[in-house]
Structures are given as structure tokens and as C-alpha cells.
Amino acid sequence: MQRLSIREMRSQLGKLDALIREQHELIITRHNKPVARVLPIKHHKPRPNHAALRNSLPRQNVSSEVLQRNDRDERE
């Protein structure tokens, strides 16, 4: 973690990505008080294939319409 004043951050703006890669976290200060924290973006997990997920689930014998109607009737 490295602390940079706003002035230092502006002067090193071109190297900001390298600083974040090296330090993993930057604290930006104004008058020696922290005002911001800069972190690298974490890579997201790939989204699941929804068609494959649906196909992996067992097939329901009762339609969702019937299940909803039964649920509503039970609450009345």
C-alpha cells in the first residue's frame, strides 16, 4: 500500500496503472488525510451457460402455472 497526495497522483497519472499493479492498493490523501482508495479491478468469473444449467436439472412433471395456482390457493 502506498500513500500519495493528490499532487503526487496527478504527476504520476501516466504510471498509475503500474503503481497499482505493484502496490495492489493506493491511498490518495489531501492534507495528509485519506480521501480515496484505489484498487485493481478483480477479474470476473465467466458467466455460466444457462442453457446447460437448465438441461442439467431434472424435468418437472407439473407446470409452473399449476404450482403457482396451488400455492395461491393454499394461502387463501
N, C-alpha and C positions, 0 to 999 in steps of 0.2 A: 504494500500500500504506500502510495506516495502522495504527499500533500503539495498542492500547487495553488498559488494565489491566482486570482483572475488574470492579472497582468502576465504572469508566467505562462498560464494556459494559452492566452492569446498569442504570445510569442512562439509557443511550441505547437500551434494548431496543426501545422503540416506533419508533425511527428506524433500526433495524439494517438493514432491507431497503434503505432509501435510501442508507445508508453503503456497503453492499456494491455497490449499483448504481453509485455514484460512484467508489469506490476500487478496485473489482474484486477486492480481497483485504484481509482484516483479519487482523492478528496479535494474538492475545489473550495478555497477559502476566500473570505473577504474580511480584511482587518483581523486576520488570524482566527476567525470563527468559521467553522464549516458551513457551507451553503448548499453543496451538491455532492453527490457521489456518482461517479461514472464507472459502470461495469461493462464487461464484454457481453454481447448477446450470446446466450446459450443456443446451441443448435437444437431445433425441434425434432421430435421423433417423427418418423414418417407416418402419415395418416393411414389407418387400416383400410383394407379393401372391404367396403361394406357389403358388396355382393357375396364375397367369400364368407364373411361373417354370417350373413343371413342363411347361406346354404349349409353352414356347419351346424346350425340349430335344428332341433327336431321339428318336424312339421306338426302344427296344431290341428286337431280334428274338429275343433269348434272355432267358428269365425269370431273375429274381434267384435263384430256387431252384436252377436249373441252374448258374449261375455260382458260387454258394457251394459246391455239391457238387463241382464241378470243382476249385475252389481247395483244398478239404479233401483231396480225393483226391491232388492233386499234392504235398501236404505229407507224406503218409504214406509 
